[in-house]
Amino acid sequence: MVEKYFNPRLWEKQKLVLSVFFFFFLLFKFFPFYEEKPKYSPEDLKININTASKEELLLVPYIGKKTAEKILKLREEKGVLTEEDIKKIRFFKKFKIYITF
């Protein structure tokens, strides 16, 4: 009489699906696959444009190879760069939040 309302094969599949779901839930809950990233303030991430090497300048968003070379050339000519010197460079408004003087 119970077999009339209850399908044993379906019940076995449901148990399997629930077991797999529960296994993965526990796996991701107690063994996370990511590391907590340390929190930095924006000031810690800024690069000093007067001391940075070409490789460091290339890490700054919106500064490509040509822009880095222009900055280095300006630094050789003027010594210490100011914001006024750098304003002439393309994308300055975009990368100014990533640099210090």
C-alpha positions as CSV (number, residue, x, y, z in Angstrom):
1,M,0.0,0.0,0.0
2,V,2.8,2.4,0.8
3,E,4.5,1.5,-2.5
4,K,1.6,3.0,-4.2
5,Y,2.6,6.5,-3.0
6,F,6.3,5.9,-2.5
7,N,8.8,5.1,-5.2
8,P,11.9,3.4,-3.7
9,R,14.2,4.1,-6.7
10,L,13.3,7.8,-6.5
11,W,14.0,7.9,-2.8
12,E,17.5,6.4,-3.3
13,K,18.3,9.1,-5.9
14,Q,17.0,11.8,-3.5
15,K,19.2,10.5,-0.7
16,L,22.2,10.5,-3.0
17,V,21.6,14.0,-4.1
18,L,21.1,15.3,-0.6
19,S,24.2,13.5,0.6
20,V,26.3,15.0,-2.1
21,F,24.9,18.5,-1.4
22,F,25.5,18.1,2.3
23,F,29.1,16.9,1.6
24,F,29.9,19.9,-0.5
25,F,28.3,22.3,1.9
26,L,30.5,21.0,4.7
27,L,33.5,21.0,2.5
28,F,33.2,24.7,1.6
29,K,32.0,25.7,5.0
30,F,35.0,24.4,7.0
31,F,37.7,24.3,4.4
32,P,37.5,27.5,2.4
33,F,39.4,27.5,-0.9
34,Y,40.5,31.1,-0.7
35,E,42.7,33.1,1.6
36,E,41.5,36.2,3.4
37,K,43.3,39.1,1.7
38,P,45.0,41.6,4.0
39,K,43.3,45.0,4.0
40,Y,45.3,47.9,2.7
41,S,44.6,51.5,2.9
42,P,44.8,53.4,-0.5
43,E,47.8,55.3,0.8
44,D,49.8,52.0,1.3
45,L,49.2,51.1,-2.4
46,K,50.3,54.4,-3.9
47,I,53.6,54.6,-5.7
48,N,56.0,57.5,-5.4
49,I,56.5,58.8,-8.9
50,N,59.9,60.4,-8.0
51,T,61.5,57.1,-6.9
52,A,59.6,54.4,-8.8
53,S,61.4,52.3,-11.4
54,K,60.0,51.6,-14.8
55,E,58.7,48.2,-13.7
56,E,56.9,49.8,-10.7
57,L,55.4,52.5,-12.9
58,L,54.0,49.8,-15.2
59,L,52.1,48.3,-12.3
60,V,50.0,51.5,-12.0
61,P,46.7,51.4,-13.8
62,Y,46.6,53.6,-16.9
63,I,50.4,53.9,-17.1
64,G,51.7,51.9,-20.1
65,K,55.2,51.5,-21.5
66,K,55.2,54.9,-23.3
67,T,53.8,56.8,-20.3
68,A,56.3,55.2,-18.0
69,E,59.1,56.2,-20.4
70,K,57.8,59.8,-20.5
71,I,57.7,60.0,-16.7
72,L,61.3,58.7,-16.5
73,K,62.4,61.2,-19.1
74,L,60.7,64.1,-17.3
75,R,62.3,62.9,-14.0
76,E,65.8,62.9,-15.7
77,E,65.2,66.5,-17.0
78,K,63.6,68.1,-14.0
79,G,64.9,66.0,-11.1
80,V,61.9,66.0,-8.7
81,L,58.5,66.0,-10.3
82,T,55.5,67.9,-9.2
83,E,51.9,67.6,-10.0
84,E,52.2,70.4,-12.5
85,D,54.9,68.5,-14.4
86,I,52.8,65.4,-14.7
87,K,49.5,67.1,-15.6
88,K,50.6,67.2,-19.2
89,I,50.8,63.4,-19.5
90,R,47.9,61.5,-21.0
91,F,45.5,59.8,-18.5
92,F,46.9,61.8,-15.6
93,K,43.4,62.3,-14.2
94,K,42.9,58.6,-14.2
95,F,46.2,57.5,-12.6
96,K,46.7,60.4,-10.2
97,I,44.9,58.5,-7.4
98,Y,47.6,55.8,-7.6
99,I,50.7,58.0,-7.2
100,T,52.3,60.3,-4.7
101,F,55.0,62.9,-5.2
